[in-house]
Amino acid sequence: MLGEFLRSRRARVRPEDVGLSSGIRHRRVAGLRREELAPLAGVSVGYYTRLEQGQSPNVSDEVLDAVARVLRLDDDEVAHLHRLARVARARRKARPERLRAGIRLMVESFTEVPAIAVGRRGDILAWNRPAHALLAPHWAFDAEEKPNFVRLDFLELDFSRGLYADWEQKARDDIAYLEGSLSRFPGDEGLTALVEELLALSPQFHALWTEHPVSNCASISRDYRHPGVGVMTLTAELLRTPDDEGQAVTVFQAETGSPSRERLRRLTESVTRPGLARPADR
């Protein structure tokens, strides 16, 4: 993954962006070549080549920061680069995911807003009724196996394209979530299997995966089109649980006093007090 990520970011940087002449009129590769990047980062071409090939397990943070500077990486991408380098240094088998009872109770305690517990592979491990009504009402609420939100978004396109006003951005955020998990848990065979499954089954996933989008996914605002209450702008806050590897709680909220807040209230009432629900605004 380290090599793929570096190559994808090299392709974004033009020679003239870093003060070089493009020279050759028809370049065989997009962006910077290895022999152009290496001296700018203060390393030999051979060393940088080995880094892209995953053959420099002892690369220093200083070299990584120099490469990041040349490639114009943002803060999230720099952190991702360092995680990928650490993966190359030491791979360990990931422990199985088990959701603590306390986390499940916390999710269920949210009664006025959607909330879910999500695992490192994008599996929804627990949800409350508002989250079920928002994210996957066609699934059984009490089903032992709940949906994986990445698989849902890419393999149930009729549903996901209807739910998200900007499906493409949601898809990029999904891939960024998996990229982050892979950099932290390279030994998770289920995570690797999920990526391979989606690469095989979804042309959209395959196309976006090659771009290697990166984001910490901590706070994301997007528009949801719900057939019962209408369009809502909701902010999803991702709260990571420090003692459960890769797990997080996500809470969806709307701005106080906004039409979205009123529609979210109606959605919640439709699943907690059905008799009070009203039709969506037209």
N, C-alpha and C positions, 0 to 999 in steps of 0.2 A: 504493500500500500504506500510506503514512503516514496518509492520511485514513481508510482503513478501520480501521486499528489504533486511532487516536484515537477514532473513533466507537464502536468496540466497548468501549473502556475508559470512555468517558463514560456508556455505558448501564449500567455496573455501579455507578456512584456515585449515591446518592440525595441530594436537596437537604439533607435533615436530617443526612446524614453529614458535611457541611461547614458546618453551622451555619445553613442556610437553611431557610425555611418552604417546604413543598411548594406552598403557595398554591393553584394550580388543582387542583380535585378530580380532573379527568380530563385528565391530561397527554397530549399527542399523541406524545411520544417518551419512551422509558424513560431514567431517569437524568438527568444534568445537561444543560441546554440550553447552547448556545454562549454566550448572553448571560449565563448564570450563571457559567460557568467562566472566561470572559475576565477579568473584574475580579479574581477570586480569584487569577489567575496574574499580574496586574499588566500586562495588555495590553488593547488595544481589541478590541471584538467584531469589527471589520473585519479586524484583523491576525490574530486567531485563526482566523477564517473562511478567510482566504487560506492560513494554515498547513495547515488540513485539506484544502484544495484543491490543495496542493502548489505554491503560488504564492509561497512565502517561502523561496527558496533560501539566503538569508543569515541565517536564524534563528540566534540565538546559543545557546550552551550554557546560559546563564543562563535564557533563556526556556524552553528545553526542560525544564530542571530544575524550574522553577516550575510548568509544566503537569504534569509528572510528580508533583509534590508534591500538587497538587489532586486528581489522578486516583488517588492512593494506589498508585502503581506500585511493585512490588518491584524488587530490584536487577537481575534479569534483564530485566524489562520496561523499566527505565530505559535499560540498555545497548542494548536493541533499538530503543527510540525514537531514540536518538542515531544508531544505524546507519541507520535509515530516513531521518532528516533528511540524513545525509551522502549517501545515494543520490540524494536530490532535488537536491543540490548538483552532483554530477558522476556521470554514468552513463558507464561504459566497457564495451566488449565483453569478455566473459570469455574467457580462453584455454582451448583444449581441454584436457580432463583426460588426463594420461598418468601411469601409475603407475611410479615408479622401481623398477628391479630390486632395489635394496636394501630397499625397503619390502616387496616380495613375498617376499624371502628372510627378512625378519624375521617375517612372518606364518607362513611355513612352518617356522620354527625352534621355534615353540611346539608341543610334542608332547603335553603333558598337559592342556591346556585349549583350548577353542575360541577362535579368533582370526580376525578378518577385517580387510581394508582396505576402507574405504568412501569413496565420492566425495561431492561436494557435493549431487548429486541423489538420493542414497540407493542408488546402484549399488554392489553388492558387486564390488570390483575384484580381490580375491584372498581365498581362504579356505584353512584347513587342513581336514583330514578330520573332526576333532571338530566344527568349526563347521558343516560341510556336514551332518553327521549330526544336529545340533541344530536348525538353522534351515531347511533345505530339502532333506531327504533324497530328495524326489521329483524333484529336478533332477539332471542328470548332473554329477558332480563335476568332470570335465575339460572341460565345455562351455566354448567360447570366450566366450559371452555368459552371464554369471551373473545371478541375479535382482536386481531393484531391490527393496529391502526394503519401501518404502512401497507400491509397486504390488502386491507379494505380499500385504501385510497387508490391503489394501482390495479387491483383485480376486480373491483366492483365499481367500474367507472360510471355506469349510469347513475348510481347512487352518489358517489363522491363528487362528480362534476355538478350534480344538482345541489349538493349541500354547500360547497365552497364557491363563493363568487370568483375568487382567484385561485382556481385549482392548481395552476402551474406553480404558484408560489408555495402553496401547501405541499405539493410534491417535492419541491426543492428542500423545504424544511424537513420533510420526512427523511430524505436522503442524508441531510446534514445530521439528523439525529442518529442514523445508523453509522455514519462516518465517525461521529464522536464515540459511539459505543465500541466500534471496532478498534479504535485507537486505544481505548482503555481496557478492553477485554478481548485481546486477540485469540485467546484460547477457548472462546465460547463457540463450540461447534454448531450449536443451534443458530447462532447469529450468522455465521458463515453460510450455513445451509439456506437461511432465509434470503440472503443476498443472491446466492446462486439460483434459487427458485425464481426470484423476481427478474433476474437478468434473462432467464430462459423464457418466462411467460409474459413479460410486459415490455413491449418496444419502448414505451414512454420511460420506464425505469431505466432501461439499458441506455437510452440517449442521455438522460440526465446524470446517470451515475458516472459517465466518463468525464463530466465537468467537475466532479468532487466538490460540490458546494459545502461550505463550512459555516456553522453558526452555533452559538451556545444554547439556542432555543429557550432561553430563560424567561423571556417575556415577549409574547407575540400577539399582535392585534390583527384580527381578520373579520371579514363579513361572512355570516352564515345565513343561508336561505332555508328557513324552516317552513314546511308546508302548512303548519298549524297556526303560527303566529307572525310570520313574515320575516323580513331581513333584519338581522341583529348584528351590530358591531360588538364583538366580545374580545376581551383581552385574556389570554391564557397565561397564567403564572406557573412556571415549573419550579417546584420546591423539591430539591434533591434530598434524599435521606442519607446522611453520611455513613451510617453503619450498615446499610443494605446495598450491596454493590450494584450500581447502575439503576436503582429504583428511584422513582420520584412520584410526588403527588402534584397533579395539575388541577387548578381551580379556575373556572371560567367566570368572568365578571363583566358587567356593563357599567358605563359611567353614570353616576348618580344624576337623576333628573332627565336622562336622555330617553328618547323613544325606545331605544334598545333595552333600557332598564325595565321599562313597562312591559315590553314584549317578553323579556326573560321572566318577569314575574308571572305573566300569564302562562308561559310554558311550564313553570314550576307548579302552578296551581292545577294545570291540566293533568298532572300525574300524581299530585298529592291530594287535591280536592277537585276532582273532575267536574263537579256541578257548577263550579265558578268560572271555568274556562270560557272565553269568548272567541269568536272567529278572528282571523287575522285581518289587519287593516288592509284595505284595498288602495 
